[in-house]
C-alpha cells in the first residue's frame, strides 16, 4: 500500500513540475458513497436486504492528468475503497491505472485506461488481472443547455482456464445552466454485462444489466475549480452471474485545472 501511495505522489509531483512550463494540470478527486438496498436476480426481480444488515461502500478516487499537447492528456488514477463489516469488511487501494485522453475542439473525444495488476490484497485479491477501459465521449454546450455522453467498454484479455466478463457502460448527462457558475444535471447510466467466458467458451445466460438515474448540480466558483454533487439511485436491473446491487448514493467531486 505504501509503495502505491509513493508511486502516485511521485507522478503528481512530476506532472506538476512539467505543468510549471506549459500545458494544463488537471486534478480530480471526491467522495462516492453507496448504500445498498437489495439486489436484482436473473428475472429482474428485486430482493431486499434485511434492515439489520448494512451494505455500505465509500470510494475516494483521485486522478492526475497533464496536457502534453493541445487536446492530448496523459495521467494516472487511483482510489481508496472501504466496505462495511456486513459487506466485505475490507478497505484499501484498488487497482491503479495509467491513461491517455484526447478531446477535439468540438467536444468529441476518446480515452484509454489500463488498470495495473496490483493493489491492496483485501480489495483486489491475490492475483489481480490487467483490465482496460476504452471509451468515446462527447461534451457539448448549446447556449444554456449542456450535454455529455460516454460509452465505455471494459474488458480483460483472455487466458487459458480463466474466467472473464466484459461490460459496457453507457452514460448520458443532459444539463441546464441556470446561471454562469451553476448548472443542474440528470445522469442516466446503463451498465450491461456480457455472458461470462470461461476457457475461451461463452457460458449461456450469464449476462446482466443495471440502470440508474442521478439528479445533480455543478458549481464553478472560479475558472480553476469545479464542484459537482450527484445522488444516484438504481431503477431496475438483472443479474445471471454477478450481483447487480440496487442502491442509492451520494457522489461529491472536485476538479482543479491548474495552468
Residue frames as qw, qx, qy, qz and C-alpha x, y, z in Angstrom:
[[0.000, 0.885, 0.465, 0.000, 0.00, 0.00, 0.00],
 [0.302, -0.795, 0.102, 0.515, 2.80, 2.43, 0.88],
 [0.422, -0.118, 0.596, 0.673, 4.51, 1.70, -2.45],
 [0.216, 0.634, 0.651, 0.356, 1.31, 2.59, -4.33],
 [0.138, -0.940, -0.251, 0.185, 0.90, 5.86, -2.45],
 [0.404, -0.584, 0.331, 0.621, 4.54, 6.76, -3.11],
 [0.398, 0.198, 0.675, 0.589, 4.08, 5.97, -6.83],
 [0.091, 0.823, 0.528, 0.188, 1.02, 8.22, -7.07],
 [0.288, -0.882, -0.042, 0.370, 2.79, 11.00, -5.17],
 [0.455, -0.321, 0.481, 0.678, 5.82, 10.84, -7.48],
 [0.301, 0.462, 0.666, 0.503, 3.57, 11.01, -10.54],
 [0.066, -0.919, -0.387, 0.031, 1.69, 14.00, -9.13],
 [0.357, -0.777, 0.153, 0.495, 4.88, 15.91, -8.30],
 [0.462, -0.078, 0.594, 0.653, 6.43, 15.08, -11.67],
 [0.215, 0.647, 0.618, 0.391, 3.39, 16.24, -13.60],
 [0.177, -0.936, -0.235, 0.192, 3.19, 19.40, -11.52],
 [0.445, -0.536, 0.320, 0.642, 6.81, 20.19, -12.32],
 [0.346, 0.224, 0.647, 0.641, 6.13, 19.87, -16.04],
 [0.042, 0.804, 0.577, 0.140, 2.97, 21.96, -15.69],
 [0.286, -0.763, -0.061, 0.576, 5.04, 24.91, -14.50],
 [0.258, -0.283, 0.510, 0.770, 6.39, 25.26, -18.04],
 [0.358, 0.092, -0.481, -0.795, 3.41, 24.54, -20.30],
 [0.405, -0.224, -0.854, -0.238, 0.15, 22.68, -20.64],
 [0.553, -0.464, 0.059, -0.690, -2.62, 22.20, -18.10],
 [0.168, 0.095, -0.926, 0.324, -2.57, 20.05, -14.99],
 [0.633, -0.322, -0.242, -0.661, -5.97, 18.57, -14.11],
 [0.094, 0.099, -0.893, 0.429, -6.50, 17.03, -10.66],
 [0.622, -0.291, -0.304, -0.660, -9.82, 15.38, -9.84],
 [0.179, 0.023, -0.897, 0.404, -10.92, 13.83, -6.55],
 [0.552, -0.331, -0.148, -0.751, -14.03, 13.32, -4.45],
 [0.251, -0.090, 0.871, -0.412, -16.01, 11.01, -2.20],
 [0.588, -0.051, -0.537, -0.603, -18.55, 8.48, -3.53],
 [0.317, -0.122, 0.791, -0.508, -20.82, 6.72, -1.04],
 [0.518, -0.056, -0.690, -0.503, -23.07, 3.75, -1.85],
 [0.456, -0.102, 0.656, -0.592, -25.91, 2.42, 0.30],
 [0.254, 0.004, -0.887, -0.385, -27.15, -0.96, -0.98],
 [0.588, -0.060, 0.275, -0.758, -30.86, -1.69, -0.57],
 [0.862, 0.113, 0.447, -0.212, -31.05, -5.07, -2.30],
 [0.164, -0.359, 0.751, 0.530, -30.14, -6.89, -5.49],
 [0.709, 0.364, -0.126, -0.591, -31.70, -7.99, -8.76],
 [0.687, -0.122, 0.715, 0.044, -31.98, -11.67, -9.66],
 [0.276, -0.069, 0.764, 0.579, -31.90, -13.38, -13.06],
 [0.135, 0.621, 0.737, 0.229, -35.54, -12.49, -13.75],
 [0.088, 0.479, 0.079, 0.870, -35.09, -8.84, -12.86],
 [0.557, -0.700, -0.412, -0.172, -36.91, -9.24, -9.55],
 [0.030, 0.683, -0.400, 0.611, -35.78, -7.08, -6.63],
 [0.758, -0.342, -0.524, 0.185, -34.66, -8.87, -3.46],
 [0.195, -0.878, 0.131, -0.418, -34.46, -6.53, -0.48],
 [0.469, 0.240, -0.675, 0.517, -31.61, -6.76, 2.02],
 [0.515, -0.620, -0.576, 0.139, -32.82, -7.24, 5.64],
 [0.088, -0.930, -0.033, -0.355, -32.98, -4.00, 7.60],
 [0.669, -0.709, 0.200, 0.101, -30.47, -5.21, 10.19],
 [0.781, 0.007, 0.311, 0.542, -27.75, -5.63, 7.52],
 [0.085, 0.920, -0.064, -0.378, -25.74, -2.64, 6.29],
 [0.748, 0.227, 0.345, 0.520, -24.08, -2.86, 2.88],
 [0.048, 0.982, 0.003, -0.181, -22.18, 0.44, 2.61],
 [0.775, 0.101, 0.169, 0.601, -19.17, 1.36, 0.49],
 [0.031, -0.948, 0.038, 0.313, -17.07, 4.51, 0.24],
 [0.771, 0.292, 0.204, 0.528, -14.70, 5.35, -2.60],
 [0.136, -0.892, 0.094, 0.420, -12.17, 8.19, -2.62],
 [0.789, 0.398, 0.258, 0.390, -10.80, 8.44, -6.18],
 [0.130, -0.826, 0.195, 0.513, -8.02, 10.69, -7.42],
 [0.762, 0.427, 0.320, 0.366, -6.79, 11.28, -10.95],
 [0.201, -0.761, 0.212, 0.580, -3.98, 13.49, -12.22],
 [0.702, 0.488, 0.415, 0.311, -3.74, 14.31, -15.94],
 [0.226, -0.634, 0.211, 0.709, -1.30, 16.58, -17.77],
 [0.637, 0.737, 0.191, -0.121, -1.90, 18.07, -21.23],
 [0.648, -0.273, 0.400, 0.588, 1.25, 17.34, -23.25],
 [0.091, 0.058, 0.456, 0.883, -0.11, 18.95, -26.43],
 [0.432, 0.048, 0.070, -0.898, -3.41, 20.67, -27.16],
 [0.802, 0.007, -0.191, -0.566, -6.22, 18.19, -26.51],
 [0.820, 0.103, -0.559, 0.072, -3.98, 15.25, -25.54],
 [0.445, -0.686, 0.392, -0.422, -3.58, 14.28, -21.87],
 [0.660, 0.108, -0.723, 0.172, -1.59, 11.60, -20.04],
 [0.389, -0.572, 0.332, -0.642, -2.24, 10.68, -16.44],
 [0.284, 0.036, -0.924, 0.251, -2.70, 8.29, -13.55],
 [0.619, -0.439, -0.156, -0.632, -5.69, 7.19, -11.46],
 [0.304, 0.032, -0.875, 0.375, -6.04, 5.56, -8.04],
 [0.540, -0.506, -0.158, -0.654, -8.76, 5.09, -5.43],
 [0.041, -0.165, 0.836, -0.521, -9.18, 4.15, -1.79],
 [0.598, -0.263, -0.549, -0.521, -12.10, 1.80, -1.09],
 [0.194, -0.157, 0.757, -0.604, -13.95, 0.93, 2.11],
 [0.571, -0.236, -0.644, -0.451, -16.63, -1.75, 2.53],
 [0.555, -0.504, 0.279, -0.600, -18.72, -2.11, 5.68],
 [0.280, -0.317, 0.877, -0.227, -18.41, -5.07, 8.03],
 [0.715, 0.254, 0.538, -0.366, -21.63, -6.69, 6.80],
 [0.694, 0.665, -0.143, -0.237, -20.46, -6.49, 3.20],
 [0.804, 0.398, -0.362, 0.251, -16.77, -7.30, 2.63],
 [0.640, -0.753, 0.046, 0.149, -15.32, -5.85, 5.85],
 [0.749, 0.039, 0.202, 0.629, -12.32, -4.56, 3.90],
 [0.117, 0.973, 0.006, -0.197, -10.53, -1.37, 2.97],
 [0.628, -0.311, 0.425, 0.572, -7.52, -0.47, 0.86],
 [0.141, 0.586, -0.364, -0.710, -6.27, 0.70, -2.51],
 [0.825, 0.427, 0.334, -0.159, -7.92, -0.57, -5.69],
 [0.734, 0.146, 0.375, 0.548, -6.02, -1.25, -8.91],
 [0.029, -0.712, 0.090, 0.695, -4.37, 1.98, -10.10],
 [0.679, 0.573, 0.425, 0.176, -4.47, 2.96, -13.77],
 [0.231, -0.386, 0.310, 0.837, -2.47, 4.85, -16.35],
 [0.457, 0.668, 0.579, -0.092, -4.42, 6.61, -19.05],
 [0.204, -0.086, 0.376, 0.900, -4.39, 8.66, -22.22],
 [0.243, 0.709, 0.596, -0.287, -7.22, 11.01, -23.25],
 [0.215, 0.043, 0.391, 0.894, -7.88, 13.10, -26.35],
 [0.196, 0.720, 0.547, -0.380, -10.53, 15.82, -26.71],
 [0.387, 0.393, 0.438, 0.710, -11.18, 17.60, -30.01],
 [0.015, 0.020, -0.072, 0.997, -12.10, 21.27, -30.36],
 [0.502, -0.216, -0.340, -0.766, -15.75, 20.36, -30.98],
 [0.610, -0.360, 0.402, -0.580, -16.12, 18.19, -27.86],
 [0.973, 0.085, -0.148, -0.157, -15.75, 14.69, -29.30],
 [0.017, -0.704, 0.691, -0.164, -13.05, 12.56, -27.72],
 [0.922, -0.033, -0.381, -0.056, -11.77, 9.19, -26.56],
 [0.235, -0.717, 0.594, -0.277, -9.70, 7.71, -23.75],
 [0.844, 0.061, -0.532, 0.034, -7.94, 4.51, -22.75],
 [0.438, -0.676, 0.470, -0.360, -7.25, 3.47, -19.15],
 [0.726, 0.178, -0.659, 0.079, -5.05, 0.48, -18.31],
 [0.658, -0.645, 0.183, -0.342, -5.58, -0.89, -14.79],
 [0.301, 0.563, -0.749, 0.180, -2.40, -2.36, -13.37],
 [0.802, -0.187, -0.553, -0.123, -2.26, -5.80, -11.67],
 [0.440, -0.060, -0.640, 0.626, -1.64, -4.72, -8.08],
 [0.374, -0.582, -0.057, -0.720, -3.39, -3.09, -5.13],
 [0.394, -0.362, 0.648, -0.542, -4.44, -3.98, -1.59],
 [0.153, 0.038, -0.979, -0.127, -4.99, -7.74, -1.34],
 [0.202, 0.361, 0.756, -0.508, -8.22, -7.34, 0.64],
 [0.421, 0.596, 0.094, -0.677, -9.67, -5.36, -2.28],
 [0.529, 0.573, -0.445, -0.440, -8.16, -6.80, -5.47],
 [0.996, -0.017, 0.042, -0.076, -7.30, -10.34, -4.35],
 [0.685, -0.484, 0.421, 0.346, -4.00, -12.20, -4.58],
 [0.448, -0.023, 0.619, 0.644, -3.65, -12.24, -8.39],
 [0.356, 0.734, 0.259, -0.518, -5.44, -9.25, -9.93],
 [0.629, 0.321, 0.527, 0.473, -5.53, -9.10, -13.72],
 [0.077, -0.234, 0.215, 0.945, -4.80, -6.21, -16.03],
 [0.310, 0.635, 0.706, 0.045, -8.02, -4.80, -17.46],
 [0.217, 0.047, 0.298, 0.928, -8.85, -1.97, -19.82],
 [0.250, 0.739, 0.485, -0.396, -11.41, 0.80, -20.23],
 [0.249, 0.035, 0.476, 0.843, -11.68, 2.15, -23.76],
 [0.138, 0.699, 0.584, -0.389, -14.22, 4.89, -24.40],
 [0.183, 0.380, 0.352, 0.836, -15.62, 7.55, -26.69],
 [0.120, -0.635, -0.560, 0.518, -17.38, 10.63, -25.36],
 [0.169, 0.593, 0.322, 0.718, -18.97, 13.93, -26.32],
 [0.285, -0.560, -0.434, 0.645, -19.02, 17.09, -24.22],
 [0.184, 0.424, 0.408, 0.787, -21.04, 19.94, -25.71],
 [0.022, -0.510, -0.456, 0.729, -22.80, 23.18, -24.82],
 [0.109, 0.487, 0.594, 0.631, -25.67, 24.79, -26.71],
 [0.234, -0.668, -0.050, -0.705, -26.45, 28.20, -25.21],
 [0.450, -0.504, 0.478, -0.561, -27.72, 27.29, -21.73],
 [0.968, -0.044, 0.050, -0.241, -28.13, 23.58, -22.49],
 [0.126, -0.619, 0.775, 0.029, -25.35, 21.09, -21.69],
 [0.962, 0.118, -0.056, -0.239, -24.89, 17.56, -22.98],
 [0.086, -0.586, 0.805, 0.001, -22.37, 14.89, -22.03],
 [0.958, 0.087, -0.011, -0.273, -22.41, 11.34, -23.36],
 [0.081, -0.617, 0.783, -0.011, -19.96, 8.49, -22.81],
 [0.965, 0.076, -0.131, -0.212, -19.62, 4.87, -23.92],
 [0.179, -0.653, 0.728, -0.104, -17.07, 2.74, -22.04],
 [0.924, 0.102, -0.344, -0.129, -16.09, -0.82, -22.95],
 [0.398, -0.655, 0.610, -0.199, -14.37, -2.62, -20.05],
 [0.949, 0.204, -0.218, -0.102, -12.51, -5.81, -20.93],
 [0.522, -0.604, 0.592, 0.113, -9.72, -8.17, -19.93],
 [0.418, 0.490, -0.696, -0.318, -7.53, -10.28, -22.18],
 [0.954, -0.095, -0.076, -0.273, -8.38, -13.96, -22.47],
 [0.003, 0.573, -0.811, 0.117, -6.14, -16.61, -20.95],
 [0.552, -0.007, -0.824, -0.125, -6.18, -20.37, -20.51],
 [0.474, -0.405, -0.750, 0.221, -8.56, -21.61, -17.81],
 [0.088, -0.112, -0.291, 0.946, -9.51, -18.01, -16.98],
 [0.050, 0.705, 0.707, -0.031, -12.93, -16.58, -16.31],
 [0.135, -0.111, 0.062, 0.983, -13.79, -13.15, -17.68],
 [0.152, 0.728, 0.668, -0.021, -16.86, -10.98, -18.14],
 [0.235, 0.109, 0.177, 0.950, -16.66, -7.84, -20.24],
 [0.035, 0.725, 0.610, -0.319, -19.13, -4.99, -19.88],
 [0.205, 0.459, 0.290, 0.814, -20.34, -1.75, -21.46],
 [0.147, -0.603, -0.494, 0.609, -21.30, 1.40, -19.58],
 [0.167, 0.538, 0.436, 0.702, -23.44, 3.95, -21.43],
 [0.216, -0.551, -0.437, 0.677, -23.87, 7.33, -19.75],
 [0.139, 0.599, 0.402, 0.678, -25.97, 10.30, -20.88],
 [0.308, -0.525, -0.443, 0.658, -25.99, 13.56, -18.91],
 [0.122, 0.702, 0.334, 0.617, -28.12, 16.49, -20.10],
 [0.371, -0.446, -0.417, 0.700, -27.94, 19.71, -18.11],
 [0.101, 0.853, 0.332, 0.390, -29.17, 23.27, -17.95],
 [0.436, 0.033, -0.274, 0.857, -27.10, 26.28, -16.88],
 [0.182, -0.829, -0.529, -0.007, -29.30, 28.40, -14.62],
 [0.104, -0.977, 0.126, 0.134, -26.51, 30.96, -14.07],
 [0.446, 0.747, -0.490, 0.048, -22.90, 31.41, -15.18],
 [0.000, -0.510, 0.806, -0.301, -21.49, 29.43, -12.27],
 [0.470, -0.023, 0.775, -0.422, -24.29, 26.90, -11.63],
 [0.525, 0.135, -0.611, -0.577, -25.89, 24.13, -13.69],
 [0.720, -0.106, 0.545, -0.416, -28.35, 21.34, -12.88],
 [0.302, 0.350, -0.819, -0.341, -27.91, 17.89, -14.43],
 [0.866, -0.056, 0.320, -0.381, -29.60, 14.49, -14.73],
 [0.098, 0.499, -0.837, -0.202, -27.36, 11.49, -15.40],
 [0.933, 0.069, 0.103, -0.339, -28.74, 8.25, -16.84],
 [0.006, -0.566, 0.820, 0.083, -26.40, 5.24, -16.74],
 [0.953, 0.086, 0.020, -0.289, -26.91, 1.76, -18.21],
 [0.141, -0.563, 0.812, 0.062, -24.33, -0.94, -17.47],
 [0.922, 0.194, -0.091, -0.321, -24.56, -4.15, -19.50],
 [0.403, -0.500, 0.764, 0.067, -22.55, -7.28, -18.71],
 [0.630, 0.344, -0.576, -0.390, -21.88, -9.81, -21.46],
 [0.970, -0.165, -0.136, -0.113, -22.02, -13.58, -20.97],
 [0.532, -0.670, 0.509, 0.099, -19.16, -14.98, -18.91],
 [0.738, 0.522, -0.426, -0.042, -16.32, -16.53, -20.91],
 [0.676, -0.543, 0.496, -0.046, -14.51, -19.48, -19.35],
 [0.594, -0.208, 0.690, 0.357, -11.56, -21.18, -21.03],
 [0.022, -0.190, 0.572, 0.798, -12.40, -19.37, -24.26],
 [0.132, -0.388, -0.843, -0.347, -16.04, -20.56, -24.33],
 [0.307, -0.311, 0.029, -0.899, -19.12, -18.42, -23.69],
 [0.023, -0.224, -0.904, 0.363, -21.35, -19.52, -20.80],
 [0.169, -0.487, -0.585, -0.626, -25.01, -19.10, -21.81],
 [0.444, -0.740, -0.400, -0.310, -27.44, -16.95, -19.80],
 [0.628, -0.393, -0.308, 0.596, -24.82, -15.24, -17.63],
 [0.216, 0.416, 0.122, 0.875, -25.39, -11.66, -18.81],
 [0.242, -0.675, -0.579, 0.388, -26.96, -8.81, -16.87],
 [0.183, 0.561, 0.162, 0.791, -27.69, -5.10, -16.75],
 [0.314, -0.579, -0.504, 0.559, -28.25, -2.24, -14.30],
 [0.149, 0.641, 0.303, 0.689, -29.92, 1.16, -14.90],
 [0.365, -0.550, -0.441, 0.608, -29.67, 4.22, -12.66],
 [0.133, 0.833, 0.225, 0.488, -30.62, 7.90, -12.61],
 [0.547, -0.356, -0.303, 0.695, -28.73, 10.64, -10.75],
 [0.055, 0.947, 0.201, 0.243, -30.00, 14.21, -10.34],
 [0.683, -0.280, -0.102, 0.667, -27.17, 16.60, -9.61],
 [0.080, 0.994, 0.060, -0.043, -25.63, 20.04, -9.81],
 [0.733, 0.155, -0.003, 0.663, -22.33, 21.54, -10.98],
 [0.178, -0.973, -0.092, 0.118, -20.92, 24.69, -9.39],
 [0.714, 0.266, 0.000, 0.648, -17.89, 26.54, -10.77],
 [0.286, -0.889, -0.195, 0.298, -16.91, 29.40, -8.43],
 [0.064, -0.806, 0.402, 0.430, -13.73, 30.15, -10.42],
 [0.659, 0.562, -0.416, -0.276, -12.05, 29.03, -13.64],
 [0.249, 0.459, -0.840, 0.145, -9.66, 26.67, -11.86],
 [0.177, -0.017, 0.879, -0.442, -12.26, 24.90, -9.67],
 [0.585, -0.117, -0.447, -0.666, -15.40, 22.88, -10.48],
 [0.258, -0.087, 0.832, -0.484, -17.54, 21.19, -7.82],
 [0.567, -0.071, -0.547, -0.612, -20.29, 18.66, -8.52],
 [0.367, -0.082, 0.773, -0.511, -22.81, 16.67, -6.49],
 [0.561, 0.001, -0.616, -0.552, -24.99, 13.75, -7.62],
 [0.550, -0.141, 0.658, -0.494, -27.47, 11.44, -5.90],
 [0.406, 0.176, -0.778, -0.446, -27.67, 8.20, -7.96],
 [0.628, -0.027, 0.613, -0.478, -30.41, 5.63, -7.47],
 [0.021, -0.067, 0.919, 0.388, -30.94, 2.36, -9.35],
 [0.603, 0.129, 0.036, -0.786, -34.32, 1.81, -11.00],
 [0.957, 0.106, 0.123, -0.240, -34.07, -1.70, -12.45],
 [0.063, 0.635, -0.760, -0.122, -31.60, -4.44, -13.29],
 [0.979, 0.052, -0.050, -0.189, -30.96, -8.13, -13.85],
 [0.064, -0.678, 0.732, -0.028, -28.11, -10.47, -12.96],
 [0.953, 0.088, -0.223, -0.186, -27.35, -14.04, -14.01],
 [0.821, 0.174, -0.378, 0.391, -23.77, -14.38, -12.76],
 [0.355, 0.075, -0.408, 0.838, -22.59, -11.44, -10.61],
 [0.122, -0.662, -0.619, 0.404, -24.53, -9.46, -8.04],
 [0.105, 0.477, 0.253, 0.835, -26.19, -6.38, -9.52],
 [0.227, -0.397, -0.633, 0.625, -26.92, -4.38, -6.40],
 [0.062, -0.817, -0.398, -0.413, -29.78, -1.93, -6.06],
 [0.505, -0.317, -0.306, 0.742, -28.53, 1.16, -4.28],
 [0.100, 0.959, 0.157, 0.214, -28.66, 4.86, -3.75],
 [0.718, -0.138, -0.111, 0.673, -25.67, 7.07, -3.10],
 [0.035, -0.982, -0.031, 0.183, -24.11, 10.49, -2.74],
 [0.773, 0.183, 0.148, 0.589, -21.24, 11.45, -5.04],
 [0.087, -0.963, 0.027, 0.254, -19.17, 14.59, -4.45],
 [0.790, 0.256, 0.193, 0.523, -16.49, 15.60, -6.93],
 [0.113, -0.915, 0.095, 0.375, -13.90, 18.39, -7.13],
 [0.779, 0.385, 0.218, 0.445, -11.87, 19.18, -10.26],
 [0.261, -0.821, 0.132, 0.491, -8.88, 21.54, -10.28],
 [0.712, 0.590, 0.164, 0.343, -7.47, 22.95, -13.53],
 [0.447, -0.745, 0.144, 0.474, -4.01, 24.40, -12.95],
 [0.588, 0.805, -0.040, 0.065, -2.37, 26.40, -15.73]]
